[in-house]
């Protein structure tokens, strides 16, 4: 029996089901409306399992019992809640940059082509990868998933994606880089700057590499893994099979950037989602 004189817990944790990847933790002394972090709470990664079902009338599968189904792959991606990030007073680009290099590249593309996306920035779903086991490839299942992805996202994540984006990795990259000394200098300067911002170390304890010199922003972005503004993917380095697959499912390329996108109108009809 709990002794009512002493509070048994100093904090509470709330999660969705067992082993929830998204858990909220609060001190029992916290004020209402604890801070939401744009990069952590408004950008959420997901991995969805794909199953093959022999019988479409299998009610058990529809109810979430996959014992009669065969797992054939996964859909890995990320939901970026742009409207929420903006409502928090944050910059979606900065939030994406803080969260992941791929998301930074994605939003860099969006900024460069903002007129094409101005009406489709409520909820973005970034496809990291749709991966099927080798024995189940080549049957058209990938295209079915791409065609049904908006409905899949709605049912699984309870979010209506206004924009879906994907970047097929180039088959080869141009060799561009920095010499080791320059890269080491930049990393030290970035670490110095971060410590100053976070005030975790007294300025007197920080040692700068001599000489003090200006570092080009392009070199800093390279070390941080950021996309180079204006960069494109040449035809030589494209996996054309992947581009053809996505374009057959309604995706189009953003300029010559190599990024593929699908904008979705936020309306429904008796025929399903209107894309």
Buried (B, 14 or more C-beta within 10 A) or exposed (E): EEEEEEEEEEEEEEEEEEEEEEEEEEEEEEEEEEEBEBBEBBBBBBEBEBEBBEEEEBEEBEEEEBEEBEEBBBBBBBBBBBEBBBEBEBEBBBBBBBBBEBBBBBBBBBEBBEEBBEEBBBBBBBBBEBBBEEEBEEEEBBEEBBBBBBEBBBEEBEBBBBBBBBBBEBEEEEEEEEEEEBBEBBBBBBEBEEBEEEEEEEEEEEEEBEEEEEEEEEBBBBBEEBBEEEBEBEEEBBBEEBBEBBEEBBBEBBEEBBBBBBBBEEEEEEEEBEE
